[in-house]
Amino acid sequence: MKRALAGVALALAVTACAGLGGPGLDEERPAELDFIENERPVELIWQRDLGRGVGDLLMDHQLVLEDGVLFAALPGGRVWAVDAERGRRVWRRDLERYIVGGPGTGEGLVMLGTADGNIVALERDSGEQRWVSRVSGEPLAPPVARAGIVVARTVDGRIYGFDARDGDRLWVHETSVPTLTLRGIGSPVIVDDTRLVVGLDNGRIRMLELQTGEVIWEAVVAVPSGRTELERLVDVDGRPLVVRNSVYVAAYQGQVMELSLATGEVNWARDFSSNRGLARAGNRLFAVDDRARIHALSRFTGSPVWLNEALYRRDLTRPVVHEDHLLVGDYRGYIHWLDHADGSIVARHRVDPFGVLAPPVIRERDVFVLGRGGQLARLRLGQR
């Protein structure tokens, strides 16, 4: 069973994930924000309260935008569908189960993972329950679905393939799980409706056949080293990034690297530690390291382009590209816009004092943000 890195372990770990926001033995504190005058105005189009959020719980849900509707889930069991244009409720459903992963969408479904070890699939348009399927552990990663298959991961190292129509189990793929891992697992990425790329808790990444769960290739992203379990902790928790014929991935206490999508062969790698996924714009990759420093790297070599340390240890979300900017949310509920060119912060806006729960979602000029206190907002970056 996966043992979460939480509570006392986090407080004691000097190298613990920056995204956790608290001080370590060296008493490093989250950076205080310097005052900035927004170079471009940030307009709040609408904001609504979805109800009780997650507070200080170490949970990473996601916000999904599909066909003009936002889908969000809060741990207490409430699932929302909200019209992205006006912020009005489309439907709401109370699962009466504690939600630990989700939502995911695809194949006309909204999919959730629950603390009692189930995958719940709802009809996307109505919120009515279509099916529930049992799994062997907590499904912390949002499920994904394509080509008639729903894929879900659990903390005990299993990856499941279900029939999207009725939830029948089609296959199970098992992986080894170290004694100590980070709390959280990354969602798989479905490629060309035939393959599945997934980062693992043992510092590896695999490509599987979508229809069967069989292994196509495997690559090592991080190798455990050190004398203690904490020093040997490696984990690929961030969602892999697929760009054309390449896969980009980063591991906690490991590396960031580019691999061949076809073979898993490593094209380049450099030492890096992160439990967040990557973003890409043009020839640059963007990554948040385990101290919440933001890096821009060359997509072709991994060489550094710029580094921003202004948000040090502020529990940043996965970076998201918005026009000519990079967006991150932090543990105090601020969304920060950074300039692609040099990483300078050009604007910020606070959405929820409890923090940002999920990476921002982009639609043209709009930015949608879900806060840990249950606040859902639509923002727009104005003109200079």
C-alpha positions as CSV (number, residue, x, y, z in Angstrom):
1,M,0.0,0.0,0.0
2,K,1.3,3.4,-0.9
3,R,2.4,5.4,2.2
4,A,1.7,9.1,1.7
5,L,4.4,11.7,2.3
6,A,2.4,13.9,4.6
7,G,2.2,15.5,8.0
8,V,5.4,15.1,10.1
9,A,7.3,13.7,7.1
10,L,6.7,16.8,5.2
11,A,7.7,19.1,8.1
12,L,11.0,17.2,8.5
13,A,12.0,16.9,4.9
14,V,14.5,19.7,4.0
15,T,14.1,18.7,0.3
16,A,10.4,18.2,0.5
17,C,8.3,19.3,-2.4
18,A,8.1,23.1,-2.6
19,G,4.7,22.9,-3.6
20,L,3.9,22.1,0.1
21,G,4.5,25.6,1.2
22,G,5.8,25.0,4.8
23,P,9.3,25.4,6.2
24,G,11.8,22.6,6.5
25,L,14.6,22.0,8.9
26,D,16.5,24.9,7.4
27,E,13.5,27.1,8.1
28,E,13.0,28.1,4.5
29,R,9.8,30.1,4.3
30,P,7.6,30.8,1.3
31,A,8.6,34.0,-0.4
32,E,6.6,37.1,0.4
33,L,5.1,38.8,-2.7
34,D,6.7,42.0,-3.8
35,F,4.2,44.7,-4.8
36,I,3.8,44.9,-8.6
37,E,1.6,47.2,-10.7
38,N,-0.1,45.0,-13.2
39,E,1.3,45.8,-16.6
40,R,-2.1,44.6,-18.0
41,P,-5.3,44.8,-16.1
42,V,-6.9,41.6,-14.8
43,E,-10.7,41.6,-15.1
44,L,-13.0,39.4,-13.1
45,I,-15.8,38.4,-15.4
46,W,-17.7,36.3,-12.8
47,Q,-17.1,34.3,-9.7
48,R,-19.2,31.7,-7.9
49,D,-19.0,29.7,-4.7
50,L,-19.2,26.0,-5.2
51,G,-19.4,25.3,-1.5
52,R,-17.0,23.8,1.0
53,G,-13.5,23.2,-0.5
54,V,-10.5,21.2,0.5
55,G,-8.9,23.7,3.0
56,D,-5.4,22.5,3.9
57,L,-5.8,18.9,2.7
58,L,-3.0,17.8,0.4
59,M,-5.1,17.1,-2.6
60,D,-4.8,17.9,-6.3
61,H,-8.0,17.9,-8.2
62,Q,-8.4,19.4,-11.7
63,L,-10.7,21.7,-13.5
64,V,-11.9,20.7,-16.9
65,L,-13.4,22.7,-19.7
66,E,-15.3,20.8,-22.5
67,D,-17.7,22.2,-25.0
68,G,-18.3,25.4,-23.1
69,V,-18.9,23.7,-19.8
70,L,-16.6,23.6,-16.7
71,F,-16.5,20.5,-14.6
72,A,-15.3,20.6,-11.0
73,A,-15.4,18.3,-8.0
74,L,-14.9,19.0,-4.4
75,P,-13.8,16.3,-1.9
76,G,-17.0,16.2,0.1
77,G,-18.6,14.5,-2.9
78,R,-20.3,17.4,-4.9
79,V,-19.7,17.5,-8.6
80,W,-20.5,20.6,-10.6
81,A,-21.1,21.4,-14.3
82,V,-21.0,25.2,-14.8
83,D,-21.6,27.3,-17.9
84,A,-18.2,28.9,-18.8
85,E,-19.8,31.9,-20.3
86,R,-21.9,33.1,-17.4
87,G,-21.0,31.0,-14.5
88,R,-24.5,29.5,-14.2
89,R,-25.0,26.0,-12.9
90,V,-25.8,23.4,-15.7
91,W,-26.1,20.5,-13.2
92,R,-24.9,19.5,-9.7
93,R,-24.7,16.0,-8.2
94,D,-23.8,14.9,-4.7
95,L,-22.1,11.4,-4.9
96,E,-22.3,10.9,-1.1
97,R,-18.7,9.6,-1.4
98,Y,-15.4,11.4,-0.6
99,I,-13.8,12.3,-3.9
100,V,-10.0,11.9,-4.1
101,G,-9.4,12.2,-7.8
102,G,-10.9,14.0,-10.7
103,P,-12.8,15.0,-12.6
104,G,-11.8,13.5,-15.9
105,T,-13.9,13.7,-19.1
106,G,-14.2,11.8,-22.3
107,E,-16.5,9.4,-24.1
108,G,-19.5,11.5,-22.9
109,L,-18.6,10.9,-19.3
110,V,-17.4,12.8,-16.2
111,M,-15.3,10.4,-14.1
112,L,-14.3,10.6,-10.5
113,G,-12.2,8.5,-8.1
114,T,-13.5,8.0,-4.6
115,A,-11.8,7.3,-1.3
116,D,-13.7,4.0,-0.9
117,G,-11.9,2.7,-4.0
118,N,-14.4,3.2,-6.8
119,I,-14.5,4.9,-10.2
120,V,-17.8,6.7,-10.7
121,A,-18.9,7.7,-14.2
122,L,-21.6,10.3,-14.8
123,E,-23.3,11.3,-17.9
124,R,-21.5,14.5,-19.1
125,D,-24.7,16.3,-20.2
126,S,-27.0,15.5,-17.2
127,G,-24.8,14.3,-14.3
128,E,-26.8,11.1,-14.0
129,Q,-24.8,8.1,-12.9
130,R,-23.9,5.7,-15.7
131,W,-21.8,3.2,-13.8
132,V,-19.6,2.5,-10.7
133,S,-16.6,0.2,-10.8
134,R,-14.5,-1.1,-8.0
135,V,-10.7,-0.7,-7.9
136,S,-8.0,-1.9,-5.4
137,G,-7.0,1.5,-3.9
138,E,-7.5,5.2,-3.9
139,P,-7.7,6.5,-7.5
140,L,-5.9,9.8,-6.9
141,A,-5.3,10.6,-10.6
142,P,-8.2,12.0,-12.7
143,P,-9.4,9.1,-15.0
144,V,-9.0,9.6,-18.7
145,A,-11.1,8.2,-21.6
146,R,-10.7,7.7,-25.3
147,A,-11.6,5.1,-28.0
148,G,-14.2,3.5,-25.7
149,I,-11.7,2.9,-22.9
150,V,-11.6,4.6,-19.4
151,V,-8.2,4.4,-17.8
152,A,-7.8,4.9,-14.0
153,R,-4.7,4.7,-11.7
154,T,-4.6,3.7,-8.0
155,V,-2.1,4.4,-5.3
156,D,-1.1,0.7,-5.0
157,G,0.5,0.8,-8.5
158,R,-2.4,-0.6,-10.6
159,I,-3.6,0.9,-13.9
160,Y,-7.1,-0.2,-15.0
161,G,-8.8,-0.2,-18.3
162,F,-12.7,-0.2,-18.3
163,D,-15.3,-0.3,-21.0
164,A,-16.6,3.2,-21.2
165,R,-20.2,2.0,-21.9
166,D,-20.8,0.0,-18.7
167,G,-17.6,0.1,-16.6
168,D,-16.7,-3.6,-17.2
169,R,-13.0,-4.2,-16.4
170,L,-11.0,-5.0,-19.5
171,W,-7.5,-5.2,-18.1
172,V,-5.3,-4.4,-15.1
173,H,-1.6,-3.5,-15.4
174,E,0.4,-3.8,-12.2
175,T,3.6,-1.8,-11.3
176,S,5.9,-1.8,-8.3
177,V,5.4,0.9,-5.6
178,P,8.2,2.0,-3.3
179,T,7.7,2.0,0.5
180,L,7.6,5.8,0.5
181,T,6.1,8.0,-2.2
182,L,4.7,11.4,-2.7
183,R,1.0,11.9,-2.1
184,G,-0.4,12.0,-5.6
185,I,-0.2,10.2,-8.9
186,G,-0.3,11.7,-12.4
187,S,-2.9,11.0,-15.0
188,P,-2.0,8.9,-18.0
189,V,-1.9,10.5,-21.4
190,I,-3.7,8.8,-24.3
191,V,-1.9,9.1,-27.7
192,D,-3.6,8.5,-31.0
193,D,-6.4,6.5,-29.4
194,T,-4.1,3.5,-29.3
195,R,-1.4,4.1,-26.7
196,L,-1.0,5.3,-23.1
197,V,1.9,7.1,-21.5
198,V,2.1,7.1,-17.8
199,G,4.7,8.1,-15.2
200,L,5.2,5.8,-12.2
201,D,5.9,6.0,-8.5
202,N,9.2,4.1,-8.9
203,G,10.8,6.8,-11.1
204,R,10.0,5.2,-14.4
205,I,7.7,6.0,-17.4
206,R,5.9,3.4,-19.5
207,M,3.9,3.3,-22.7
208,L,1.1,0.8,-22.8
209,E,-1.3,-0.5,-25.4
210,L,-4.7,1.2,-24.7
211,Q,-6.8,-1.8,-25.6
212,T,-4.8,-4.4,-23.6
213,G,-2.5,-2.7,-21.1
214,E,0.5,-4.5,-22.5
215,V,3.9,-2.7,-22.2
216,I,5.3,-1.2,-25.4
217,W,8.4,0.5,-23.8
218,E,9.8,1.7,-20.4
219,A,12.3,4.3,-19.5
220,V,14.0,5.3,-16.2
221,V,13.5,9.0,-15.2
222,A,15.0,8.8,-11.7
223,V,17.2,6.3,-9.9
224,P,16.9,6.0,-6.1
225,S,20.1,7.0,-4.2
226,G,21.0,7.7,-0.6
227,R,20.8,5.8,2.7
228,T,17.3,6.7,3.9
229,E,13.9,6.1,2.4
230,L,13.4,9.8,2.2
231,E,16.7,10.3,0.3
232,R,15.8,7.4,-2.0
233,L,12.3,8.8,-2.8
234,V,11.7,9.1,-6.5
235,D,8.4,9.7,-8.2
236,V,6.9,10.7,-11.5
237,D,3.8,12.5,-10.4
238,G,3.4,15.1,-13.1
239,R,1.4,14.3,-16.2
240,P,3.7,13.6,-19.2
241,L,3.8,16.1,-22.0
242,V,3.5,14.8,-25.5
243,V,4.6,17.1,-28.3
244,R,4.6,15.6,-31.8
245,N,7.1,12.6,-31.7
246,S,8.4,13.4,-28.2
247,V,7.5,12.8,-24.6
248,Y,8.7,15.3,-21.9
249,V,8.7,14.2,-18.3
250,A,10.2,15.2,-14.9
251,A,10.6,13.3,-11.7
252,Y,11.0,14.2,-8.1
253,Q,14.7,13.9,-7.1
254,G,15.4,12.8,-10.7
255,Q,15.7,14.3,-14.1
256,V,13.7,16.2,-16.7
257,M,14.1,14.6,-20.1
258,E,12.9,14.2,-23.7
259,L,12.1,10.7,-24.9
260,S,11.2,9.3,-28.3
261,L,7.4,8.7,-28.4
262,A,8.0,5.6,-30.6
263,T,10.7,3.9,-28.6
264,G,11.3,5.6,-25.2
265,E,14.9,6.3,-26.2
266,V,16.2,9.3,-24.2
267,N,17.1,12.3,-26.5
268,W,18.4,14.5,-23.6
269,A,18.2,14.6,-19.9
270,R,19.3,17.0,-17.1
271,D,19.2,16.8,-13.3
272,F,15.9,18.2,-12.0
273,S,13.4,17.6,-9.2
274,S,9.7,18.2,-9.7
275,N,6.4,16.6,-9.0
276,R,4.5,18.9,-11.4
277,G,3.9,18.5,-15.1
278,L,5.4,20.6,-17.8
279,A,4.1,23.2,-20.2
280,R,5.4,24.1,-23.6
281,A,5.3,27.2,-25.9
282,G,7.2,27.2,-29.2
283,N,10.8,25.9,-28.5
284,R,10.6,26.3,-24.8
285,L,9.5,24.1,-21.9
286,F,8.4,25.4,-18.6
287,A,8.7,23.6,-15.3
288,V,8.2,24.2,-11.6
289,D,10.9,22.5,-9.5
290,D,10.6,21.1,-5.9
291,R,11.2,24.5,-4.4
292,A,8.6,26.3,-6.6
293,R,11.2,27.9,-8.7
294,I,10.0,28.4,-12.3
295,H,12.4,27.3,-15.1
296,A,12.3,27.9,-18.9
297,L,14.3,25.3,-20.8
298,S,15.2,24.7,-24.4
299,R,12.8,22.0,-25.8
300,F,15.6,20.6,-27.9
301,T,18.5,20.4,-25.4
302,G,17.1,21.0,-21.9
303,S,19.5,23.9,-21.4
304,P,18.3,26.7,-19.1
305,V,16.8,29.9,-20.7
306,W,15.7,31.7,-17.5
307,L,14.9,31.1,-13.9
308,N,12.3,32.9,-11.7
309,E,12.6,32.5,-7.9
310,A,10.1,35.1,-6.8
311,L,7.5,32.5,-5.9
312,Y,9.9,30.3,-3.9
313,R,8.0,27.6,-1.9
314,R,4.6,29.0,-2.6
315,D,3.1,25.7,-3.6
316,L,2.6,26.4,-7.3
317,T,0.3,24.6,-9.6
318,R,1.5,23.0,-12.9
319,P,2.4,25.9,-15.3
320,V,-0.1,26.7,-18.0
321,V,0.6,28.7,-21.2
322,H,-1.7,31.7,-21.9
323,E,-1.0,33.8,-25.0
324,D,2.5,35.2,-24.5
325,H,2.5,34.4,-20.8
326,L,2.9,31.5,-18.4
327,L,0.4,31.1,-15.6
328,V,0.8,29.5,-12.1
329,G,-1.5,29.5,-9.1
330,D,-0.1,29.5,-5.5
331,Y,-1.0,28.4,-2.0
332,R,-2.5,31.8,-1.1
333,G,-4.9,31.9,-4.0
334,Y,-3.0,34.2,-6.4
335,I,-2.8,33.6,-10.1
336,H,0.5,35.0,-11.5
337,W,1.2,35.9,-15.2
338,L,4.9,35.6,-16.2
339,D,6.4,36.9,-19.4
340,H,7.5,34.1,-21.8
341,A,10.6,36.0,-22.8
342,D,12.3,36.5,-19.4
343,G,10.1,35.1,-16.7
344,S,9.2,38.4,-15.1
345,I,5.8,38.6,-13.3
346,V,3.6,41.1,-15.2
347,A,0.3,40.6,-13.5
348,R,-1.5,38.8,-10.6
349,H,-4.9,38.4,-9.2
350,R,-6.2,36.7,-6.1
351,V,-9.2,34.3,-6.4
352,D,-9.4,32.3,-3.2
353,P,-7.6,33.0,0.1
354,F,-7.4,29.2,0.8
355,G,-5.2,28.7,-2.3
356,V,-5.5,27.5,-5.9
357,L,-6.7,23.9,-6.2
358,A,-6.1,23.1,-9.8
359,P,-4.0,24.4,-12.7
360,P,-5.8,27.3,-14.5
361,V,-7.8,26.4,-17.6
362,I,-7.5,28.6,-20.7
363,R,-10.1,29.5,-23.4
364,E,-8.8,32.2,-25.8
365,R,-8.4,35.3,-23.6
366,D,-10.2,33.8,-20.6
367,V,-8.6,32.1,-17.6
368,F,-10.7,29.8,-15.3
369,V,-9.5,29.2,-11.8
370,L,-10.8,26.8,-9.1
371,G,-9.7,27.6,-5.5
372,R,-9.2,25.4,-2.5
373,G,-12.0,27.2,-0.7
374,G,-14.5,26.3,-3.5
375,Q,-14.3,29.6,-5.4
376,L,-14.6,29.3,-9.2
377,A,-13.7,32.3,-11.3
378,R,-13.4,33.5,-14.9
379,L,-10.7,36.1,-15.4
380,R,-9.5,38.0,-18.4
381,L,-6.2,39.6,-19.1
382,G,-6.9,43.1,-20.6
383,Q,-4.9,45.1,-23.0
384,R,-2.1,47.5,-22.0
